[in-house]
């Protein structure tokens, strides 16, 4: 898949006026979005869980997770994110894409808004 970045806005759910904007690499292979810890610290969010993640090479690592308000192209929703560690890529994962209703166009290297699915 073609790799590309997307500009997003993150906000603290308890204090939506506290925001940070950044670019994330779109990674449909990642379940959660990985956010640099300094961004999450600036927002004032704290971890509420520690979860295991499997890497492509079979290793398992654990990361703290939290929830933030994520906005892309005017679409906004609370999403779970993982605290990245220094040196790790900041990525936009599949869960956030699904929650906000975006498909990935790897040829045009852009997100395409779609309607969410209902029963």
C-alpha positions in Angstrom: 0.0 0.0 0.0 1.2 3.5 -0.7 2.2 5.4 2.4 1.0 8.9 3.2 0.4 11.3 6.0 -2.8 12.9 7.2 -3.2 16.1 9.3 -5.3 15.5 12.4 -6.4 17.4 15.4 -6.4 15.8 18.8 -8.2 17.1 21.9 -8.6 16.1 25.5 -12.1 14.7 26.0 -12.4 16.3 29.4 -11.1 19.6 28.2 -11.8 19.9 24.4 -10.2 23.3 24.3 -6.8 21.7 24.8 -5.8 20.7 21.3 -2.8 19.6 19.3 -2.4 19.3 15.5 0.0 16.8 13.9 0.5 14.6 10.9 0.1 10.9 11.2 1.2 8.1 8.8 -1.9 6.2 7.7 -1.3 2.5 8.8 -4.3 0.2 8.2 -2.3 -2.6 9.7 -2.2 -0.9 13.1 -5.3 -1.5 15.3 -4.9 1.7 17.3 -3.3 5.1 16.4 0.1 5.6 18.0 0.6 9.1 19.3 3.9 10.6 20.6 3.8 10.7 24.4 4.8 14.4 24.4 1.6 15.3 22.5 -0.6 13.3 24.9 1.2 14.9 27.8 0.5 18.4 26.4 -3.2 17.5 26.1 -3.2 16.5 29.7 -4.5 12.9 29.1 -3.5 10.0 31.2 -3.3 6.3 30.5 -6.3 4.2 31.6 -5.1 0.8 30.4 -2.0 -1.1 29.3 -2.6 -3.5 26.4 -0.4 -6.0 24.4 0.3 -5.5 20.7 1.7 -8.0 18.3 4.4 -6.9 15.8 4.8 -8.3 12.3 8.0 -10.2 13.4 6.1 -12.0 16.1 7.3 -10.0 19.1 4.7 -8.7 21.6 5.0 -5.4 23.4 2.8 -3.5 25.8 1.7 0.1 25.5 -0.4 2.4 27.7 -3.6 3.5 26.0 -6.1 6.4 26.5 -8.9 8.1 24.6 -8.8 11.4 22.8 -11.1 13.4 20.6 -9.8 13.0 17.0 -10.8 15.3 14.1 -10.0 14.7 10.4 -11.6 16.9 7.7 -14.4 18.0 10.1 -15.3 14.5 11.2 -14.8 14.2 15.0 -15.1 11.3 17.4 -13.6 9.9 20.6 -11.0 7.2 19.8 -8.6 4.9 21.7 -5.0 5.6 21.1 -1.7 4.1 22.2 1.2 6.0 23.8 4.1 5.7 21.3 7.6 5.7 22.5 10.5 7.9 21.4 11.7 6.8 17.9 8.4 5.1 17.0 6.4 6.3 14.1 3.2 8.3 14.8 0.4 6.5 13.0 -3.3 6.7 12.3 -4.7 3.2 12.8 -7.6 1.2 11.5 -9.9 1.8 14.5 -9.8 5.6 14.1 -10.4 5.3 10.3 -13.4 3.0 10.9 -14.9 5.2 13.7 -14.7 8.3 11.6 -15.9 6.7 8.4 -12.8 6.9 6.1 -11.6 4.5 3.4 -8.0 4.6 2.2 -7.2 5.3 -1.4 -3.6 4.1 -1.7 -3.2 5.2 -5.3 -4.3 8.8 -4.8 -2.7 8.7 -1.3 -5.8 10.2 0.4 -8.7 9.4 2.7 -12.2 9.1 1.3 -15.1 9.9 3.5 -17.9 7.3 3.5 -21.1 6.8 5.4 -20.9 4.6 8.4 -22.7 1.3 8.2 -25.8 0.5 10.2 -27.8 -2.7 10.7 
